[in-house]
Amino acid sequence: MKLFGNLQTLYQDTEGDDWKTMQLSYDEVGKWLQEPYLYFKAWATSIAALHSPHLKSSLDFRLREVVQIHDQVLNLLRTLHDSLLQGQSPTIKIGRY
């Protein structure tokens, strides 16, 4: 969740001229960043992914004996994590080609 917030901060700190250079509006980019966060939050909440692992309702607890699915979920979350980190990379300069 924190990585989504970091991207939101980068978005807010980017100057309007940079968005115009990319032919995007400030509002379009804001919506583009907000929607995936809301979907992720809804998904994580609905499957109890954010619950403490010792709770019987948590995703960790429910997948503890289903190793293959557990590993697939972890791989998906790692991929999302890496993508969010890449989006924050200081080597990426929005609007500066």
N, C-alpha and C positions, 0 to 999 in steps of 0.2 A: 504494500500500500504506500510505503514511503517513497518508492521509486516513481510512482504515478505523481505524487506530490512534487517531487523534484522536477519532473518534466513540466508540471504546471507552473512552477516558479520560473523556469527558463523561458517559457512562453510569455509570462507576464513581464519579464525583463527585456524581451526583444523589442526593438524599436519598430514602429509602424512602417517606416520606409523599407525595412527588411522584408516584411510581409508583402508589400506592394511589389518589390522586386521579383518575388516568387509568384506574383499574380494571385495572392491569397488575401482574404480579409482577416482581420484580427478575430472577428467573431467565428469565422469558419474554422480557424485553427483551434480556437477555444472549444468549440463543439466537437471537433475531431479528437481532442485530447480528453474531454470530459466523458463522452459516451463509453469508450472502452473501460475507463475506470469504474463507471457505474455498473456496467455489465459484469466486470470482474468481481466487484463488491457483492453484487446480487448472487452471482454464482458461488462465491466463497461462503457467503452466509447460508445459502440454501443447502449446501452439502456439509455445513459445519466444519469447513476447512480451517477456520480461525479459532475453533474451540480447543481447549487444553487437551492434549493427547490422552490423558487418563480418563476423560469423560466418555461414557459409553456412546454418546451421541456424536462424538467427534469423528471426522473422516479418518484420522490416524488410527483410532481404536477399531473402527469398522473394517479397515483394510489391513489390519495387522497380520491376518492369516492368508490374504490374497496378494501374494508377493508380486505377481506379474502386473496386476492393475495398479498396485501401490507404486511400482517402479515407473509405469507409464504416466501416472499423475505427476510424480516427481520430475520426470523428464520434461513434461509440458510446462511445469512451473519454472524449471531451470531455463528453458528456452525463452519464456516470457521475461524472466529476470534478466537474461543476457541481452534481449532486445531493448528493454528499458534502459539498461546501462549504456548500451551503444547509442541510444538516443540522447544521452546526456554527455557523450564524449566531448572533451574540450577540443578535439580535432575537427569536429563538425561545426562549421560556422553557418548559421542560418542566414540565407540571403547573400552570402559572400562566396561567389564561385571563382 
